[in-house]
Amino acid sequence: MSLSQRPTLWLGVGLSVHLLFATALFEDWLRPLFNDASHTRRGFDFSVFYLAGQALVQHRDIYAVEGAFGYRYLPVFAQTIGRLYAQFPPLSSYYLHLFIGEVLLCANLWLTWRQSIPKLLRARAVCMWLAFSPFFLEMYMGQVSFWAASVFYWLLLALQTRQPNSPTVLWAASILVKPNMLIILPALVRLRQYRTLLIGLGSAALVSLPYFLIYPNGFDSFVQTNLHSGHFKGALTHAGNVGLWGGLVSIGAHFAQIPLSELSSLADLPLWAAAPAYIAPLICGFFALFASWRAHSKDTTLHLSLWMTTYFLAYKDVWEHHYVFLLPVLIALYLRNPDVRLLCIYGALALPTPFVFFDIQSGVYGPIDPERTWNVATSLVYRSAKLAPTIALWIYIARQLRCRLELRGLNEG
């Protein structure tokens, strides 16, 4: 038996890499590999949840707190988790946040390991959970993308096993954690999961409504932050935005010879330079709709995975830690069909970008954007490290949707 066929090797590698991540959270070993870790302090995003909880305690609007890009989630998260964090000192709450992330990871490992598939495949999937570098960045920043990604994984499993009520609860919960989970709405329509869609969406809206009635300006801020392309000056795109949209804005600014530091909205660019950023989300959405509606397969994992992958090609704000949303996609797809191409895509996404070679003032905290010093080629090489495997994954899923062969789900019988 070759080494790659030994389950213990995969488990050992995964545990070793995860231990490295956990240790590096309190050291500086891995910070230079990521833009957000190199120039922002630990718990930078976590501070927004903490401040939102404090605002509630002090009867202030959570959407008026200052920190990162502001509070951009639905009120329930601040009313529950944020308020809980506000009861403790910031550092203690950050440690609690890390603990919750590890608990969710353990839950995902347990759900993966209990599948009725060969031990080698389970070991590889466990390794995939443990050795994904965006997870380290997620924990460093104190984000909750992995929370929503975990719920998304549970949703995939619930739909595969045709559980009657769980999908509704899980989708509503995922939206309340991260509103960008709305990206899978077209997939639920295509799969005719109307009960899940309507009750889940209605429940999330219903529990959010009271807060927005009390603070009507909060709803405007929520929509503005999540849907509009405007940011404060100099933050329209930067090295932290590794999505397709951010890359197109950067390239357009380079050719228009407008410094990134001068941009606050697409209107600051000439129309010809901004046009790709305006058009790309529409094109990506059209191709996703076409691939979904013309699909021969009714596999729920494929349909939901297609739209989750589309998020990285269509949305305006894609940070490197967001790639934890592709972990459940890659793992569910691999357990469904152990294709070596999926392992290759995973490997490319699991590695950090070549950011460390292009950074300036590495390790210095502050509003430092290395991309302002880059040329077009550097921006392309940097983002291609994530975008190329993401596009490959999108194409892989779209081609699988065209297949008439129905592969079995993880537990389907």
C-alpha positions, 0 to 999 in steps of 0.5 A, a space after each residue: 500500500 502506497 503512502 497516499 493510500 494510508 488513512 493514518 497518513 492523511 489524518 496525521 497531516 491534517 492534525 499536524 497542519 491544524 496544530 500549526 494553525 492553532 499555534 500560529 494564532 498566538 505567534 507571527 509565523 503565518 501572518 506574512 502570508 495573508 494581507 489581512 493578517 499582515 496589516 490588521 490585528 488579531 480579532 479585527 473582524 471580531 471587534 465588530 461583533 463585540 461592539 455591536 453587542 455593546 451597542 445593544 447593551 447601551 441601547 444604540 444602533 448596531 449599524 452605527 458602530 465603527 470597526 472594519 467595514 461596520 456591522 453588516 449582518 442581520 440584527 439577531 446575530 448581535 442580539 444573541 452572540 454579540 450580546 453574549 460576547 459583550 458580557 466578558 472582556 474582549 480577549 476572553 470573548 475572542 477566546 470563546 469565539 475561537 472555541 466555538 469555531 473549533 466545536 463547529 469544526 469537530 461537529 463537521 469532522 464527526 458528520 464526515 467520519 460517520 459516512 458509510 464510505 471507505 475509510 480512506 475517503 473519510 480520512 482524506 475529507 477530514 484532512 481537507 477540513 483540517 488543512 485549509 489555510 483560509 480557516 487560519 485566517 478566519 480564526 485570526 480575524 475572528 470571523 463567522 464565515 466558517 459558522 455559516 459554512 458549517 451550517 451550509 454543510 449540514 444543509 447539504 447533508 439534510 437535503 441529501 438524506 431528504 430530511 423534512 424539516 431540517 433544511 428549513 431551519 438550517 437555511 434560516 440559521 445560515 442567513 442569520 449568521 451570514 446574509 450572503 447565504 442568500 446566494 443559494 436562493 436560485 438553487 432552492 427555486 430550481 430544486 423546488 424546495 419552496 417550503 424550505 425557501 419560503 419558511 426559512 426566508 420568512 423566519 429570518 425576515 420575521 425575527 429581524 423586523 422588530 429591530 428594523 422597525 425600532 431603527 429604520 435607518 439601520 435597514 438602509 445601512 444594512 442594504 447599503 453595506 451589503 449591496 452597494 459598491 460604494 465604500 470609504 475613499 480608497 477601499 473600493 478594492 484593495 489587496 484584501 479583496 481577492 474576488 473577480 469583481 475586485 480584480 476587474 476594478 483594480 485592472 480598470 483603475 490601472 488602465 485608466 491611470 487612477 490611483 486605487 487610493 482615489 476610488 470610493 465607488 465605480 462612478 469614480 472610474 470612466 465608464 469603459 474602465 468600470 464596465 467590466 465590473 458592472 457587467 461581470 456579476 450579470 454575466 456570472 449570474 446568467 451562466 449560473 442560471 443557464 447551467 442550473 436550469 439546463 441541468 440534467 441532474 437534480 443532485 441537490 449538492 451540485 445545484 447548491 454548490 454551483 451557486 455558492 461557487 458563483 458567489 466568488 465570481 459575482 459578489 463585490 466583497 470577497 475576502 480570503 477567509 470567505 473561501 471557507 465557504 468552499 470547504 463544504 462544497 469541495 468535501 461534499 463533492 469529493 465524498 459524492 464522487 472521489 475525483 482527483 480533480 477535486 483534490 487538485 482544486 482543493 490543494 490550490 485553494 488550501 494554499 495561501 496566495 503569493 501575497 508574501 512576495 508582493 507585500 510592503 511593510 510586512 507585519 506593520 499594522 495599519 491602513 496599508 494597501 500593497 496593491 497601490 504599488 502593484 502593476 497589472 501583472 502582479 494583481 493578476 498573478 495574486 488573484 489568480 491563485 484563488 480565482 483560477 481554481 474557483 473557476 475550475 471548480 465552477 466549470 467542474 460543477 456545471 459539467 457534472 450538472 449536465 451529466 444524466 448519471 445520478 450519483 448517490 449522496 453521502 447517505 442515500 440508499 
